[in-house]
Amino acid sequence: MSQSADDLLFARATAAMPGGNTRSTVFVPPHPPYAVTGRGCVVTDANGHEVYDCNNNYTSLLHGHAHPEIVRAAREAVGQGSAFGLPTESEIDLAELLRERTGIPRWRFCNSGTEAVMMAVRAARAATGRGRVIRFHGSYHGTYDGVVGADAAGVPQAVAEQSILLPQDDPVAFEHAMATHGHETAAVLLDLMPNRAGLRPVSRAMAELVRKRTAEHGALLIIDEVITFRLGNSGLRERYDVEPDLTTVGKVIGGGFPVGAVGGTAEVMDSFNPLGGATVSWGGTFSANPVSMRAGLTALRLFDAGAVKRLNALGDQLRDELATAGLAVNGTGSLVRLLVDDYPRAWWDLYRAGVLVGTNGLIALSTAMTDDDVIEIGRVVRSVAPAR
C-alpha cells in the first residue's frame, strides 16, 4: 500500500524534529496533515483535501489566507527591506492606530503573544519593585516559564513560586490571595475569556473586583487580549469597561505575520523609555519589523467597526445553531468553542468532513467567510460533532 503525501512528509519530519513537530498546539495523533495552500477561508493539504479553515492559525488570520491587500502591503514592505537595525515609520503608524482604537496611550512591539506577556510582566515588576504575579487556572498566557504550570517540565521551583495560581472567576479565592500577598504582588494577569478554560467569559463583577483590589494594593492589572482582541474595536475589554494598566495583544494585529505588542499607561510604559533612564532593556531582532507592521496595519484598517460587528454576528449565529442542535458550545462573537469528550476523534471527524478546527475544539471565523460558508460550516459540525 502506497503512503500518502502527508505520511511521507511526517516520515521526513520525525527524522529532523522530535516527534516531527515544532508546535505542540497543532499536533493531533497519529500525526497532523500538512498544509500546502490557503486561499480565503479554504486550506488544501498535501493530499489535496480541502477544508474550511475555522482554525485560522489559532485566531490570528482574521481575514483568512492571502487577502490581496495584505499580500500587497507585505510585498511592498519586503521590497523596501524586510528588517533594519533602525526603527521605521511603520511601527509608528501601527502604534498610532492601536492608540486610536483602544485609548491606551503607549505601545511597544515584539514577535509573539508569549513575548508580549513576558514584556508586560517585566514592566510590571520594574514599575512596582515587586516579584509575584497572580493568574488564573485555565488561562493560557504563552510558553514563558513564569506563566505555565508549576508542575510543567523544565520550570525551576524558584520561578514557579513567584506565581500564584487561582481558580477562574472565584472572588473568595482572589480576595484571600490579595489580602495575603497583595503587598508583594507586581501584577494580576487576567484573560477575560480564556480559551483553555473553555472560552467561558469572566463575570463583570470579577473583572471589576480585580481592578479595584489591584489599585488598592499598588499592583498592576494586565489584561491579556492576545486571542480576544478581535472581539471588539478595542478588544473584549470594551464590554467590561475595565481599564488595565497594561494589555497584551498579538495574532490579528500582524496580518498573518509574527507579532506581539504591549500597551499601557505612559507611567508604566516609561519603564522602557530610553529618554527617561529606562529601567528595562528589551531588544528583539525582528520586533516591529516593517513586514509585520505594514501587514498588521492593513489588517486592522480592513477590520473596522462594521467588519467587527458582522463577524461577531456570524459567530453568534453559528453558536446558537450548534447549541440548538444539542452541542455543548461556549464563546462569544467570532470565537466558538466546541466542548467534546474526545478531542482527537472529533478533530479528525470534522477534518475529514471538511472543517479544520483547533485541536481543543476552537473555532475562529474569518472575514473571508460568506454567510453561506458559515451555514455550511454549521451543517458539517452539526452532522459530525457529538451532541451532549
C-alpha positions in Angstrom: 0.0 0.0 0.0 1.5 3.3 -1.1 2.0 6.1 1.6 0.1 9.3 1.3 1.9 12.6 0.8 1.2 13.5 4.5 2.7 10.2 5.7 5.8 10.8 3.6 6.2 14.3 5.0 5.7 13.0 8.5 8.5 10.4 8.0 10.8 13.2 6.9 9.7 15.4 9.9 10.4 12.7 12.5 14.0 12.4 11.2 14.6 16.1 11.7 12.4 17.2 14.6 11.4 15.5 17.9 8.1 13.7 17.1 8.1 15.5 13.7 6.7 18.6 15.4 7.5 22.2 16.2 4.2 23.4 17.7 2.6 21.3 20.4 -0.7 23.0 19.8 -1.1 21.7 16.2 -0.2 18.1 16.9 -3.0 15.6 16.7 -2.4 11.8 16.8 -1.2 9.9 14.9 0.1 13.0 13.1 -1.4 16.1 11.6 -1.9 16.7 7.9 0.4 19.2 6.2 -1.0 22.4 4.7 0.1 23.3 1.2 -2.0 26.3 0.2 -4.5 28.7 1.7 -6.9 30.8 -0.2 -9.6 32.9 1.5 -11.3 30.5 4.0 -10.1 27.3 2.4 -6.9 25.3 3.1 -5.6 22.5 0.9 -3.4 19.8 2.4 -0.6 17.7 0.9 -3.1 15.0 -0.1 -5.3 17.5 -2.0 -8.0 17.5 0.7 -9.8 20.9 1.0 -11.2 22.2 4.3 -12.9 25.3 5.6 -10.3 26.9 7.9 -12.0 27.5 11.2 -8.7 27.4 13.0 -7.2 30.4 11.2 -3.8 29.7 12.8 -5.4 29.8 16.3 -7.4 33.0 15.7 -4.7 35.1 14.0 -5.8 35.0 10.4 -8.6 37.5 10.8 -9.1 37.8 7.0 -8.3 34.3 6.1 -5.5 33.4 3.7 -3.7 35.6 1.1 -6.0 38.6 1.3 -5.0 40.7 -1.7 -4.5 44.0 0.2 -2.5 42.4 3.0 -0.3 40.5 0.5 0.3 43.7 -1.4 1.3 45.5 1.8 3.7 42.7 2.8 5.3 42.5 -0.7 5.8 46.3 -0.8 7.4 46.2 2.7 9.7 43.3 1.7 10.7 45.1 -1.4 11.9 48.0 0.6 13.7 45.9 3.2 12.3 43.3 5.5 14.1 44.4 8.7 16.6 47.1 9.8 18.8 47.9 12.7 16.9 51.1 12.8 13.2 51.9 13.6 10.8 52.6 10.8 7.7 54.7 10.3 5.7 51.5 10.0 5.8 50.9 13.8 4.7 54.5 14.5 1.7 54.0 12.2 0.6 50.8 13.9 1.2 52.2 17.4 -0.9 55.3 16.5 -3.7 53.1 15.2 -3.7 51.0 18.3 -3.8 54.1 20.4 -6.7 55.4 18.5 -8.7 52.2 18.7 -8.1 51.4 22.3 -7.4 54.7 24.1 -4.3 53.1 25.5 -1.6 55.8 25.1 1.7 53.9 24.8 2.7 50.8 22.7 5.8 48.6 22.2 6.1 45.7 19.8 7.6 42.2 19.9 7.3 39.0 17.9 4.6 36.9 19.6 1.9 36.8 22.3 4.3 34.9 24.5 6.9 37.7 24.2 4.2 40.3 24.9 3.3 38.6 28.2 7.0 38.3 29.1 7.4 42.1 28.4 4.3 43.1 30.3 5.3 41.1 33.4 8.9 42.5 33.3 7.4 46.1 33.1 5.1 45.4 36.0 7.9 44.1 38.1 10.1 47.1 37.2 7.3 49.6 37.9 6.3 48.1 41.2 9.6 46.7 42.5 7.7 43.5 43.4 8.0 39.9 42.1 4.8 38.0 42.5 2.2 37.5 39.7 -1.3 36.3 40.3 -3.0 34.4 37.5 -5.9 32.0 37.0 -6.2 28.3 36.3 -7.1 27.5 32.6 -5.8 30.8 31.3 -3.0 30.3 28.7 -0.5 33.2 28.5 2.1 31.6 26.3 5.1 29.3 27.0 7.1 31.7 29.3 8.3 29.8 32.4 6.7 32.3 34.7 3.1 31.8 33.4 2.9 28.0 32.9 2.0 25.4 35.5 4.3 24.9 38.4 4.5 21.2 37.5 5.5 21.9 33.9 8.6 20.1 32.9 11.7 22.3 32.9 10.3 25.1 35.1 12.5 25.7 38.2 10.8 25.7 41.6 12.1 29.2 42.3 10.3 30.5 39.2 7.1 28.7 39.9 7.0 30.1 43.5 6.7 33.7 42.0 3.4 32.8 40.5 0.1 32.3 42.5 -2.5 30.3 40.6 -6.2 30.8 41.5 -9.4 29.2 40.3 -11.2 31.0 37.5 -13.9 33.6 38.4 -13.5 32.8 42.2 -13.8 36.1 44.1 -13.3 34.5 47.5 -10.0 32.9 46.5 -8.9 36.1 44.9 -9.8 38.2 47.9 -7.8 35.8 50.1 -4.8 35.9 47.8 -4.7 39.7 47.7 -5.2 40.0 51.5 -2.2 37.7 52.0 0.1 38.6 49.1 -1.2 41.9 47.7 1.7 43.8 49.2 4.2 41.7 47.2 2.2 41.3 44.0 3.5 43.1 40.9 0.6 42.2 38.7 -2.6 40.2 38.2 -2.7 38.6 34.8 -6.3 38.3 33.6 -7.8 36.8 30.4 -11.4 37.9 30.1 -12.4 34.8 28.1 -9.6 32.1 28.4 -9.6 29.6 25.6 -8.1 26.7 27.7 -10.8 27.2 30.3 -13.4 26.6 27.6 -14.0 30.2 26.3 -16.2 31.0 29.4 -16.2 34.7 29.8 -15.2 36.1 33.2 -18.0 37.8 35.0 -18.2 41.6 35.0 -18.2 41.5 38.9 -15.0 39.5 38.9 -13.2 41.8 36.5 -14.3 44.9 38.5 -13.1 43.3 41.7 -9.7 42.5 40.2 -9.4 46.1 39.0 -10.4 47.5 42.4 -8.1 45.3 44.5 -5.1 45.8 42.3 -5.4 49.5 42.6 -5.8 49.3 46.4 -2.7 47.2 46.8 -0.5 49.1 44.3 -0.4 46.1 42.0 -0.9 46.4 38.2 -3.7 44.8 36.2 -2.5 43.1 33.0 -5.4 42.1 30.6 -4.3 39.5 28.1 -6.1 40.1 24.8 -3.8 38.1 22.5 -6.8 36.0 21.4 -9.8 38.2 22.3 -8.7 41.5 20.7 -10.6 40.5 17.6 -13.9 40.7 19.5 -14.2 44.4 19.6 -12.9 47.6 18.1 -10.6 47.8 21.1 -10.9 44.2 22.3 -13.2 42.3 24.6 -12.4 44.6 27.5 -14.7 47.3 26.0 -17.6 45.1 27.1 -16.4 45.2 30.7 -15.5 48.9 31.0 -12.4 48.0 33.0 -9.2 49.9 32.3 -5.9 47.9 32.5 -2.5 49.2 33.4 -1.1 47.0 30.7 -2.6 44.9 27.9 -1.1 42.3 25.7 -2.2 41.7 22.1 -0.9 39.8 19.1 -2.2 37.4 16.4 -4.7 39.6 14.5 -2.6 42.8 14.7 0.1 41.2 12.5 -2.0 40.4 9.4 -0.7 36.8 9.4 2.9 37.6 10.3 4.7 37.2 13.6 3.7 39.9 16.1 3.0 40.8 19.7 2.5 44.1 21.5 2.2 45.6 24.9 0.1 48.7 25.5 -0.1 50.6 28.8 -0.2 53.9 30.6 2.6 56.3 30.0 3.8 56.0 33.6 4.2 52.2 33.5 5.5 52.1 29.9 8.2 54.6 30.9 10.0 51.5 32.3 11.2 51.1 28.6 11.8 54.8 27.9 15.5 55.4 27.0 14.9 59.1 27.2 13.9 58.8 30.9 16.5 56.5 32.3 14.8 53.2 31.3 14.9 50.5 33.9 14.1 47.8 31.4 16.2 47.0 28.4 14.3 44.9 25.8 15.5 44.2 22.3 14.3 41.7 19.7 16.0 41.5 16.3 12.7 41.3 14.4 10.5 43.3 16.8 8.5 45.9 14.9 9.8 44.6 11.5 8.1 46.6 8.7 6.6 43.5 7.1 4.6 42.6 10.2 3.8 46.3 10.9 2.5 47.0 7.4 0.6 43.8 7.1 -0.9 44.3 10.5 -1.8 47.9 9.8 -3.7 46.8 6.7 -5.5 44.0 8.5 -6.7 46.3 11.3 -7.8 49.0 8.8 -9.8 46.4 7.0 -11.3 45.3 10.3 -13.3 48.4 11.0 -16.3 48.6 13.4 -18.7 47.3 10.7 -16.5 44.3 10.0 -16.2 43.6 13.7 -20.0 43.7 14.1 -20.6 41.4 11.0 -18.1 38.8 12.1 -19.3 38.7 15.6 -22.9 38.3 14.4 -21.9 35.3 12.3 -20.2 33.7 15.2 -23.2 34.3 17.5 -25.4 32.8 14.8 -23.2 29.7 14.5 -23.0 29.2 18.2 -26.8 29.5 18.6 -27.4 27.0 15.8 -25.0 24.5 17.4 -26.4 24.9 20.8 -30.0 24.4 19.5 -28.8 21.2 17.9 -27.7 19.9 21.3 -23.9 20.6 21.0 -22.1 22.0 24.0 -20.5 25.3 23.0 -19.1 28.4 24.6 -17.6 31.7 23.5 -18.8 35.0 22.2 -18.7 36.7 18.9 -16.4 35.2 16.3 -14.8 32.8 18.7 -16.7 29.5 19.4 -15.5 26.6 21.5 -16.9 23.1 21.0 -16.9 21.0 24.2 -16.5 17.3 23.5 -15.1 14.3 25.4 -12.7 13.0 22.8 -11.0 15.9 21.0 -8.7 13.9 18.7 -11.6 11.9 17.4 -13.8 14.9 17.0 -10.9 16.8 15.3 -10.4 14.1 12.7 -14.1 13.6 12.1 -14.5 17.3 11.4 -11.4 17.4 9.2 -12.4 14.5 7.0 -15.8 16.2 6.6 -14.2 19.4 5.5 -13.8 21.6 8.6 -10.5 22.5 10.3 -10.8 23.5 14.0 -8.3 23.9 16.8 -7.1 20.7 18.4 -9.1 21.7 21.5 -12.3 22.4 19.6 -11.7 26.1 19.0 -13.5 27.7 16.0 -12.3 31.2 14.9 -14.2 32.7 11.9 -12.6 35.0 9.3 -14.0 37.9 7.2 -13.2 35.7 4.2 -16.3 33.6 5.0 -19.6 34.4 3.5 -22.9 33.8 5.2 -23.3 30.7 3.0 -19.8 29.5 4.2 -20.8 29.8 7.8 -24.1 28.0 7.1 -22.2 25.1 5.5 -19.7 25.0 8.4 -22.6 24.8 10.8 -24.2 22.0 8.9 -20.9 20.0 8.9 -20.3 20.5 12.6 -23.8 19.5 13.5 -23.6 16.4 11.4 -20.3 15.2 12.8 -19.7 16.6 16.3 -21.4 14.6 19.2 -24.3 16.2 21.0 -24.3 16.2 24.8 
